[in-house]
């Protein structure tokens, strides 16, 4: 009889662990979806670009022009992105074009 009880408890415990793992996977998938949705809402903004570059581990340099309020993010040797004073995307070009900073 003890063997049957132990076997039943073992099955219940395995079922609990399975459900717990499933909940954790669902939670992580939901969180990943929220992060992606948040990044998509910030698409075309200075904050969105910073988050994306940091997420991908890309080194960048940020410079600001106090006269115009324009902010430039430059990925060295590749590309530069210009954002207006409101943080919205304005233009992009080769990284050498922003070397006058």
SVG drawing of the C-alpha trace seen along z (x, -y; Angstrom):
<svg xmlns="http://www.w3.org/2000/svg" viewBox="-2 -78 37 80">
<polyline fill="none" stroke="black" stroke-width="0.4" points="0.0,0.0 2.8,-2.5 4.3,-1.8 1.0,-2.8 0.7,-6.0 4.3,-7.0 3.7,-6.4 0.6,-8.5 2.4,-11.3 5.2,-11.1 2.7,-11.4 1.0,-14.4 4.4,-16.1 5.4,-15.5 2.1,-17.0 2.6,-20.0 6.2,-20.6 4.9,-20.3 2.2,-22.9 4.6,-25.2 7.1,-24.9 4.3,-25.6 3.2,-28.7 6.8,-30.0 7.1,-29.5 3.8,-31.3 4.8,-34.2 8.2,-34.6 6.5,-34.5 4.0,-37.2 6.8,-39.4 8.8,-39.0 5.7,-40.0 5.2,-43.1 8.8,-44.1 8.6,-43.8 5.2,-45.7 6.8,-48.5 9.7,-48.7 7.3,-48.8 5.4,-51.7 8.7,-53.6 9.7,-52.9 11.1,-56.0 12.0,-57.7 15.3,-58.4 14.4,-56.2 13.4,-53.3 16.7,-53.5 18.7,-53.6 16.8,-50.6 17.3,-48.6 21.0,-49.4 21.5,-48.4 19.4,-45.2 21.6,-44.2 24.8,-45.2 25.8,-47.7 28.2,-50.5 27.0,-54.0 28.0,-57.6 25.4,-60.2 25.9,-63.9 23.5,-66.9 23.5,-70.2 22.3,-72.7 21.5,-75.3 19.0,-73.2 18.1,-70.6 18.9,-67.9 20.4,-64.6 22.6,-62.3 23.2,-58.6 26.3,-57.3 27.3,-53.7 31.0,-54.1 32.0,-53.3 28.5,-52.5 25.6,-54.9 24.3,-57.9 20.6,-58.7 19.4,-62.2 16.4,-63.0 14.6,-66.3 14.1,-68.1 10.9,-66.2 12.8,-62.8 11.3,-61.8 13.4,-60.4 14.6,-63.0 17.2,-61.5 20.0,-59.0 23.2,-58.7 26.7,-57.3 28.6,-57.7 31.3,-59.9 28.6,-62.5 28.4,-63.3 32.1,-63.5 31.9,-67.3 30.7,-67.0"/>
</svg>
